Amino acid sequence: MELTLLGTGGPLGLPRPECPCAVCALSRGTRVRAATALLVDGALLLDLTPGAALAAARSGHSLVGVRQVLLTHPHDGPAVEVPAGLPTAGRVPDGRELTLISGHRVRAVPMDSPGTGYEVTSPDGERLLYLPPGGAPAGLPEGQSLPYDMVVADVTGRPDGIARLRATGAVGAATEVIAVHLDHDVPTGAALDRRLAAAGARAVPDGTTLYVGDYHEVPDVPRRTLVTGGARSGKSVEAERRLETFPEVLYVATGGTREGDPDWAERVGLHRERRPGAWRTAETCELVPLLAEDGPALLIDCLSLWLTDAMDRVGAWDDEKWADGGQAALRERTAELVAAVRATRRTVVAVTNETGSGVVPGTASGRRFRDELGRLNAAFAEECEEVLLVVAGQALVLRG
């Protein structure tokens, strides 16, 4: 099944008309994206957008052979002129199936928001799922027998939809996931590629032709990632984004609870509101047993609070206790953690703090914590396939 993406942008395209934002300013050349529209085997057009005929011509195709035009979502703005000879656009009722004269079968998939998704099966049996902007499936059966060959969807806007597809078996290890409906609320260029790769997806330029069912290397999701940065740098948000398309995640909070501390309670509350509802939470500093077990992906937030607890346990804040076995005990505990990270079979994303780039702590215990966290970060990073430094909300790839 041949699939040509006539456009890959949001409904208003990218850059948006008259928009002064940074992403729109950077959307030039191959980063320009028309509103998303798909041409399937020259016979089926999914979403009719302005300039569809010209977009098809630029990609070496024609709309002359199109026998069916289907819409996935309400199209706001001025009316779209239908090219001469093109059938009237319509929508298939949810759950109904349409068979085209070309032999393609199209089933309408119910969405959890306004719009319709389409499952397209070619005469040779390749299966494509196309979802509207802001939409995720509402009615896929649990334990779907076969994964789709390709899913084209709003990955950045509805990562939970990809997680749902993975949970039901609709997206498998070999499913190619293509991100479309790309708008100016997500970064462009390398930052977009990095975010999509973490979700096992990719974006392609307008006019790209893909072959559904052909082997294509699925982006390799790093199994162990360390995200570091300063206070309020956006490191926790970056870490959470790396797992938002996973069907199951265990969020490991190492900070515990602090009675009578309203600021801490507010921080914890903000983190909980931001996380997907399907994620589970464990409040513990016992990371080694979790890393040794099989199970869903782990998001550890954060190593600096884990180190605080570890230093509490060995009396590291007291100079005498530190000299009398405390240092050796702490090094043993951190070595156990690093060894567990090296041996783990789970997907792990860990958050930590950078404390060595600012003011030198004024106390011996403060300098001790800074030094030990630096050592822990370096050792932990050595065991990770990917290491990111987040500065002012921007992630810089240090490894991977």
C-alpha positions as CSV (number, residue, x, y, z in Angstrom):
1,M,0.0,0.0,0.0
2,E,1.5,3.3,-1.1
3,L,0.9,6.3,1.2
4,T,1.8,9.8,0.2
5,L,1.6,12.5,2.8
6,L,0.4,15.6,1.0
7,G,0.7,17.5,4.2
8,T,1.8,16.8,7.8
9,G,0.9,19.9,9.7
10,G,-1.9,21.1,11.9
11,P,-5.3,22.3,10.4
12,L,-3.9,25.8,9.9
13,G,-0.5,24.6,8.6
14,L,2.9,25.4,9.8
15,P,3.9,28.2,10.0
16,R,0.5,29.5,10.9
17,P,-0.5,32.6,8.9
18,E,0.6,35.8,10.6
19,C,1.9,34.0,13.7
20,P,5.0,35.6,15.3
21,C,6.0,32.7,17.5
22,A,9.5,31.2,17.4
23,V,8.4,27.8,16.0
24,C,6.5,29.5,13.1
25,A,9.6,31.7,12.5
26,L,11.8,28.6,12.3
27,S,9.4,26.7,10.1
28,R,11.1,27.3,6.7
29,G,12.2,25.0,3.9
30,T,11.5,21.4,4.6
31,R,10.0,22.4,8.0
32,V,7.0,24.0,6.2
33,R,4.0,21.8,6.6
34,A,0.6,22.0,5.0
35,A,-2.5,20.7,6.7
36,T,-2.4,16.9,7.0
37,A,-3.8,15.0,4.1
38,L,-3.1,11.4,2.9
39,L,-3.2,9.9,-0.5
40,V,-3.6,6.1,-0.5
41,D,-2.6,4.1,-3.6
42,G,-3.8,7.1,-5.7
43,A,-7.4,5.9,-5.0
44,L,-8.3,7.2,-1.6
45,L,-7.8,10.7,-0.2
46,L,-8.0,11.1,3.6
47,D,-8.8,14.8,4.4
48,L,-9.3,17.4,1.7
49,T,-7.1,20.4,2.3
50,P,-6.3,23.6,0.3
51,G,-3.9,23.0,-2.4
52,A,-4.2,19.2,-2.4
53,A,-4.0,18.9,-6.2
54,L,-0.8,21.0,-6.3
55,A,0.7,19.1,-3.3
56,A,0.0,15.8,-5.1
57,A,1.7,17.1,-8.3
58,R,4.8,18.3,-6.4
59,S,5.2,14.8,-5.0
60,G,4.8,13.2,-8.5
61,H,1.2,12.1,-8.1
62,S,-2.2,13.0,-9.4
63,L,-5.7,13.1,-7.8
64,V,-7.3,12.0,-11.1
65,G,-7.6,8.4,-10.0
66,V,-9.2,9.2,-6.6
67,R,-12.5,7.4,-6.1
68,Q,-13.2,8.3,-2.5
69,V,-12.6,11.4,-0.3
70,L,-13.1,11.0,3.4
71,L,-12.8,13.6,6.2
72,T,-11.7,12.9,9.7
73,H,-12.6,16.1,11.4
74,P,-14.6,19.3,11.0
75,H,-12.6,21.8,8.8
76,D,-12.9,25.3,10.0
77,G,-12.1,28.4,8.0
78,P,-12.9,29.2,4.3
79,A,-14.4,26.5,2.1
80,V,-12.0,24.3,0.3
81,E,-12.4,24.3,-3.4
82,V,-12.8,20.7,-4.7
83,P,-10.6,20.0,-7.6
84,A,-12.4,19.1,-10.8
85,G,-13.3,15.5,-11.1
86,L,-12.8,14.7,-7.4
87,P,-15.7,13.0,-5.6
88,T,-17.6,14.9,-2.9
89,A,-15.9,14.5,0.5
90,G,-17.8,12.6,3.2
91,R,-17.4,10.7,6.5
92,V,-18.2,7.1,7.3
93,P,-20.3,6.6,10.5
94,D,-18.5,5.1,13.4
95,G,-18.1,1.3,13.2
96,R,-19.2,1.1,9.6
97,E,-17.1,-0.3,6.9
98,L,-16.8,0.9,3.3
99,T,-15.4,-1.1,0.4
100,L,-13.9,0.8,-2.5
101,I,-13.9,-0.2,-6.1
102,S,-10.1,-0.4,-5.8
103,G,-10.5,-3.2,-3.3
104,H,-9.5,-1.2,-0.2
105,R,-11.7,-1.6,2.9
106,V,-12.1,1.4,5.1
107,R,-13.6,1.1,8.7
108,A,-14.5,4.1,10.7
109,V,-12.9,4.0,14.2
110,P,-14.7,5.9,17.0
111,M,-12.7,8.7,18.7
112,D,-12.8,10.0,22.2
113,S,-13.1,13.6,20.7
114,P,-14.9,15.1,17.7
115,G,-13.7,13.4,14.6
116,T,-13.3,10.0,12.9
117,G,-10.4,7.7,12.6
118,Y,-10.0,5.3,9.6
119,E,-8.6,1.8,9.5
120,V,-7.6,1.1,5.9
121,T,-6.9,-2.4,4.7
122,S,-5.3,-2.9,1.2
123,P,-6.3,-5.7,-1.2
124,D,-3.1,-7.4,-0.2
125,G,-3.9,-7.1,3.6
126,E,-1.6,-4.3,4.7
127,R,-3.3,-2.3,7.5
128,L,-3.1,1.5,8.1
129,L,-4.7,3.5,11.0
130,Y,-5.1,7.2,10.5
131,L,-6.3,9.4,13.3
132,P,-7.6,13.0,13.3
133,P,-5.9,15.9,15.1
134,G,-6.4,15.8,18.9
135,G,-8.0,12.3,18.6
136,A,-7.4,8.9,20.2
137,P,-9.4,5.7,19.7
138,A,-12.3,5.1,21.9
139,G,-13.3,1.7,20.8
140,L,-10.4,-0.6,20.0
141,P,-10.9,-4.1,21.4
142,E,-8.5,-5.3,24.2
143,G,-5.8,-7.7,23.0
144,Q,-6.2,-6.9,19.3
145,S,-4.9,-9.9,17.5
146,L,-2.7,-8.2,15.0
147,P,-0.9,-4.8,15.2
148,Y,-1.2,-2.3,12.4
149,D,1.6,-2.0,9.9
150,M,1.5,1.7,10.2
151,V,-0.2,4.3,12.4
152,V,-0.4,7.9,11.3
153,A,-1.6,10.1,14.2
154,D,-1.3,13.2,16.4
155,V,1.6,11.8,18.4
156,T,2.6,15.1,20.0
157,G,-0.9,16.2,20.8
158,R,-2.3,12.8,22.0
159,P,0.6,10.7,23.3
160,D,-1.9,8.9,25.5
161,G,-3.6,7.7,22.4
162,I,-0.4,5.9,21.3
163,A,-0.1,4.5,24.8
164,R,-3.6,3.1,24.5
165,L,-2.8,1.6,21.1
166,R,0.2,-0.1,22.6
167,A,-1.8,-1.4,25.5
168,T,-4.3,-3.1,23.2
169,G,-1.7,-4.6,20.9
170,A,-2.7,-2.3,18.0
171,V,0.9,-0.8,18.0
172,G,3.6,-3.5,18.1
173,A,7.3,-3.6,18.0
174,A,7.3,-3.5,14.2
175,T,4.5,-0.9,13.7
176,E,5.8,2.3,12.0
177,V,4.3,5.3,13.8
178,I,4.3,8.6,11.8
179,A,3.5,11.9,13.5
180,V,1.2,14.3,11.7
181,H,-1.0,17.3,12.6
182,L,2.2,19.0,13.7
183,D,1.5,22.5,15.0
184,H,3.5,25.4,16.6
185,D,2.9,24.1,20.1
186,V,5.8,21.6,19.7
187,P,9.4,22.3,18.8
188,T,10.7,21.8,15.3
189,G,13.9,20.4,13.8
190,A,16.1,18.2,15.9
191,A,14.1,18.8,19.1
192,L,11.0,17.4,17.5
193,D,12.9,14.4,16.1
194,R,14.3,13.6,19.6
195,R,10.9,13.8,21.2
196,L,9.3,11.6,18.6
197,A,12.2,9.1,18.7
198,A,11.5,8.7,22.5
199,A,8.0,7.7,21.5
200,G,9.1,5.2,18.8
201,A,7.8,7.6,16.1
202,R,9.1,9.9,13.5
203,A,8.0,12.8,11.3
204,V,8.6,13.1,7.5
205,P,8.5,16.1,5.2
206,D,5.4,17.0,3.2
207,G,5.3,15.0,-0.1
208,T,7.0,11.9,1.3
209,T,5.8,8.6,0.0
210,L,5.8,5.6,2.3
211,Y,5.0,1.9,1.6
212,V,2.8,0.4,4.3
213,G,4.0,-3.1,5.2
214,D,7.6,-2.6,4.0
215,Y,10.2,-3.0,6.6
216,H,11.5,0.3,8.1
217,E,13.7,0.5,11.1
218,V,11.5,1.7,14.0
219,P,13.3,4.4,16.1
220,D,15.2,2.8,18.9
221,V,13.8,4.0,22.3
222,P,16.7,4.3,24.8
223,R,16.4,1.9,27.6
224,R,18.2,4.0,30.2
225,T,18.1,7.8,30.2
226,L,19.4,10.3,32.7
227,V,17.9,13.8,32.6
228,T,19.9,16.4,34.5
229,G,19.5,20.2,34.9
230,G,19.2,23.0,37.4
231,A,16.3,24.0,39.6
232,R,13.1,24.7,37.6
233,S,14.9,24.0,34.3
234,G,12.1,21.7,33.0
235,K,14.0,18.5,33.6
236,S,11.1,16.6,35.1
237,V,8.8,17.6,32.3
238,E,11.4,16.4,29.8
239,A,11.6,13.1,31.6
240,E,7.9,12.6,31.7
241,R,7.6,13.3,28.0
242,R,10.0,10.5,27.3
243,L,7.5,7.9,28.7
244,E,4.1,9.5,27.8
245,T,3.4,7.0,25.0
246,F,4.2,3.9,27.2
247,P,1.1,2.0,28.3
248,E,2.4,1.5,31.8
249,V,4.8,3.6,33.9
250,L,5.8,3.4,37.6
251,Y,6.6,6.8,38.9
252,V,9.1,6.4,41.7
253,A,9.1,9.5,44.0
254,T,12.1,9.5,46.2
255,G,11.2,12.7,48.1
256,G,8.5,11.1,50.3
257,T,6.1,13.3,52.3
258,R,7.0,16.4,54.4
259,E,4.4,17.2,57.0
260,G,3.8,20.9,57.5
261,D,5.6,22.0,54.4
262,P,3.0,23.6,52.1
263,D,5.6,24.4,49.4
264,W,6.6,20.8,49.1
265,A,2.9,19.7,49.0
266,E,2.3,22.2,46.1
267,R,5.3,20.8,44.2
268,V,4.1,17.2,44.6
269,G,0.6,18.2,43.6
270,L,1.8,19.9,40.4
271,H,3.8,16.8,39.5
272,R,0.7,14.5,40.1
273,E,-1.6,16.7,37.9
274,R,0.9,16.6,35.1
275,R,1.3,12.8,35.0
276,P,-1.1,10.6,33.0
277,G,-3.8,9.0,35.1
278,A,-2.8,5.5,34.2
279,W,0.7,5.9,35.8
280,R,1.2,4.3,39.2
281,T,3.3,5.9,42.0
282,A,5.6,4.4,44.5
283,E,7.2,6.6,47.2
284,T,10.4,4.9,48.1
285,C,14.2,5.2,48.0
286,E,14.7,1.5,47.7
287,L,15.6,1.6,44.0
288,V,17.8,-1.5,43.8
289,P,14.9,-4.0,44.2
290,L,12.8,-2.2,41.7
291,L,15.6,-2.2,39.1
292,A,16.1,-5.9,39.7
293,E,12.4,-6.8,39.0
294,D,10.7,-7.1,35.7
295,G,7.9,-4.7,35.1
296,P,6.8,-1.5,33.4
297,A,9.0,1.5,32.7
298,L,10.4,3.4,35.7
299,L,10.5,7.1,36.1
300,I,12.8,8.0,39.0
301,D,12.4,11.5,40.3
302,C,15.0,12.2,41.6
303,L,18.5,11.0,42.3
304,S,19.4,14.0,44.4
305,L,16.6,13.2,46.9
306,W,17.7,9.6,46.9
307,L,21.2,10.7,47.8
308,T,19.9,12.9,50.6
309,D,18.2,9.9,52.1
310,A,21.3,7.7,51.6
311,M,23.5,10.3,53.3
312,D,21.0,10.6,56.2
313,R,21.2,6.8,56.7
314,V,25.0,6.8,57.1
315,G,25.3,10.0,59.1
316,A,27.1,11.8,56.4
317,W,26.3,15.3,57.7
318,D,28.4,14.7,60.8
319,D,32.1,15.1,60.2
320,E,33.1,12.4,62.7
321,K,30.5,9.8,61.4
322,W,31.6,10.6,57.9
323,A,35.2,9.9,58.6
324,D,34.4,6.9,60.8
325,G,32.8,4.7,58.1
326,G,30.1,7.0,56.8
327,Q,31.9,7.7,53.5
328,A,32.6,4.1,52.8
329,A,29.0,3.1,53.6
330,L,27.7,5.8,51.2
331,R,30.1,4.7,48.4
332,E,28.9,1.1,48.8
333,R,25.2,2.1,48.6
334,T,25.8,4.2,45.5
335,A,27.8,1.4,43.9
336,E,24.9,-1.0,44.5
337,L,22.6,1.5,42.7
338,V,24.9,1.9,39.7
339,A,25.3,-1.9,39.4
340,A,21.5,-2.3,39.5
341,V,21.1,0.2,36.7
342,R,23.7,-1.6,34.7
343,A,21.9,-4.9,35.1
344,T,18.3,-3.8,34.8
345,R,16.1,-5.1,32.0
346,R,13.5,-2.3,32.6
347,T,13.2,1.0,30.7
348,V,14.4,3.6,33.1
349,V,14.3,7.4,33.0
350,A,15.9,9.1,36.0
351,V,16.0,12.8,36.9
352,T,18.8,14.4,38.8
353,N,20.1,17.9,39.7
354,E,23.2,19.8,38.6
355,T,24.6,21.4,41.8
356,G,28.2,22.1,40.8
357,S,27.7,25.0,38.4
358,G,26.6,27.6,40.9
359,V,27.7,29.1,44.2
360,V,30.1,27.0,46.3
361,P,28.2,25.8,49.4
362,G,29.2,27.6,52.5
363,T,29.3,24.5,54.8
364,A,31.3,21.4,54.8
365,S,28.2,19.2,54.6
366,G,26.9,21.2,51.7
367,R,30.1,20.8,49.8
368,R,30.1,17.1,50.7
369,F,26.6,16.7,49.2
370,R,27.6,18.6,46.0
371,D,30.6,16.4,45.5
372,E,28.8,13.1,46.2
373,L,26.0,14.1,43.8
374,G,28.5,14.9,41.1
375,R,30.1,11.5,41.5
376,L,26.7,9.7,41.5
377,N,25.5,11.6,38.4
378,A,28.7,10.7,36.5
379,A,28.5,7.0,37.5
380,F,24.8,6.8,36.7
381,A,25.3,8.5,33.4
382,E,28.0,6.1,32.4
383,E,25.4,3.3,32.5
384,C,22.8,5.1,30.4
385,E,22.4,5.0,26.6
386,E,21.1,8.6,26.6
387,V,22.0,11.6,28.8
388,L,20.2,15.0,28.5
389,L,21.0,18.4,30.0
390,V,18.0,20.6,30.3
391,V,18.6,24.4,30.4
392,A,15.8,26.9,30.3
393,G,13.4,24.2,29.1
394,Q,15.6,23.2,26.2
395,A,17.2,19.7,26.2
396,L,20.8,19.3,25.1
397,V,21.9,15.8,24.2
398,L,25.1,14.9,25.9
399,R,25.0,11.2,24.9
400,G,22.8,9.2,22.6
